[in-house]
Amino acid sequence: MGIAKDRLYGGQSQEARVAERREKLMQAAAKLYGQAGTTGVSVTAICAEAGLTPRYFYESFASREELLLAVFREVCDHLIADVTAAIDARAPADSALSAFFQLLADHPDLARVFLVETDHHDPEMLKVGRAMLARLAALIAPEVTLPLAQVGAMGAVLRIARFWIEGDYAEPVAEISALARRFVEAAR
């Protein structure tokens, strides 16, 4: 006879159910963080959005901050994967910038989590943010070789993106991508 944790419920193992609940909590948090900001979202609200009880929240996360970090990591990973997949070898920087801004426009809640709602003063969040910046710079500004120039170019791109988001995406993606490209070119 198997151990209780090996028992299937609804055709799923305990581990699969825990992973599914964790994913639901992360999706709910990303949605709420994008709509209301991180400070205005409680564990209770996240659980209600996910259709779960707080017991399941604490099964996966020790705190709201831990959940925010997990959501930020996932958003970063998806952004990098999607930008990478969209790169055209004939114009890598242009296609990467276009994909980056299009993804922000297509997913405004996640864009807010990525650029507006994260606390970059938290040491772990800062570490994840710096790693993301390096990965994104390799895609968006591959021809910029000086480290400080690369940081400057990416800083400009991210500030443009943040103001664009906060301005409710007033300019078209092509226009904002071309503007950001000028800063990347200037950093060469």
N, C-alpha and C positions, 0 to 999 in steps of 0.2 A: 504494500500500500504506500502511495506517495506522500510526501510531506505536504501540509496544508498550502504552502506557498506555491506548490506545483499544480494545484487544482485550477482548472479552467472555469471561468465564469463568463457566460456569453461567448464562449469560444476563445477567450483571451486569457493569457497567463497573468499573474499578479504584476510582473514586470511590465508587460505591455499596457496594462490598465494604468499603472503609475505614470508611464511615459505619455500616454494619451492625455491624462489629466494635467500633466505638466505642460504639454503643448497647448491645451485649451486655456490654461492660466496665462501662458505667454501671449497667445493671440488676443485674449481679452485685455491684458495689460497694455499691449501695443496699441490697440484701438482706443482705450480710455486715455492713455498718456498722450496720444496724438490729438484727442479731442479736448481734454480738460487740463493737460499738464500733469507733471508727476506729483506735485505737492497736493493737488486737489483730489487725488485718487486713493481711496482706502482699500485695505485688504478685503473688506466686506463688499465694496463695489466691484472689485476685480472678480471675486468669487461669484457674485450675482451675475455678472456678464458672462462668465464661463459656465454658469449653471452648476456650480460646485459649492460645497460647504467650506468654511475656513479650515476645517480639519485637513482637507486635501491640499490647501495652500501650504500649510506647515509640513506636510509630507514631502514637498518638493523644494521649498524655499524657507530659509531661516528668517528672512525679513523682506520688506518691500524693496530695499536697496539691492539685495541679492537678485531679486526678480528683475529689477531695472537693468542691472548689469547683464543678466542672461538675455534679456530682450535686446539690449544694445549690441551684444556679441552676435546674436542671430541676424539682426538687421544688417550689421556690417558684412557678415559672411554672405548674405543673400545679395547685397548690393554689389560686392566684388564679383560674385559668380555671374550675376546678370550683366554687368558691364563687360566682363571678360568675354562672355558669350556673344556680345554685340559688336565686338571690335572687328573692323574691316582692315585687313592687312595693308590695303592701299592707302589708308588714311587713319592710322591707329589712334592718334590723339583726338582728331576731330570726331571719329565715331565713338570713342570712349566718352568724350564730353557730352555728345548728343545723347548717348545712352544714359549717362549719369543724370542729366537734367530731365530726360523723359521719365526715368524711374521715379524721380522725386515728384514729378507732376502726376504720374499714375497712382502713386501711393502716398498721399499727403499725410496720413497718420504716421506712417513709418518714417517719412521725411522729417517730421517734427521730432520724433524720438531720436533720429540720427543727428540732427543739426541744432535743435532748439532745446529740447527737454532734458538732455543728459548733463550731469554734473561732472565737469571735467576737472574738478578740484579733488575728487575722490581718487586716491592713488591707483586703485585697480581700474577705474574707468579711464583714467589718464593713460595707463599702460595700454589698454585695449584701443583707445583712440589714436595713440601714436602708431601702433602697429597697423591700424586701418589706414592712417594717413600715408604711411610708407607703401602699402599695397596699392592704394588708389593712385598715388603719385607715379608708380611704375606703369600704370595704365594710361593715365591722363597726360603725364609730362615725361614720357620716356627719353626725350632728347635733352632734358634739363639734367646736367651732370653734377653741378655743384650743389652740395647738400643744402646750404642756406638758400640758394636760389630756388631749389625745389620746394623747400618749406614756404618761401615767400609766394611762389606761384600757387601752391595748394591752399595757402591761407587766403589768397585773393579769391580763388574758385569757391572755397567753402563760405566765405563772407558774402560773396555774390549770391550763392545758393540760399543762404539763410535769409538775407533781405528779400530775395525773390519769394521765398515761402511766406515770410511774414507779410509781404505785400499781396498775398493771395494770387500769386502766379500771374501777375499782370502782363508780363512780356511773353511772347511765344517762345517755345523751347529753342527753335533755331536761332532766334535773336539773342537769347541769354547764353547759349552755347558759344556763339561767335564772339560775344563780349568776353566771356571767360577765356576763350582761346587766345585773345590778345594778351592777356596777362601771362599765360603760359609761354607764348612766343617771346615776350619781353624778358623772361627769366633765362632764356638760352644764352 
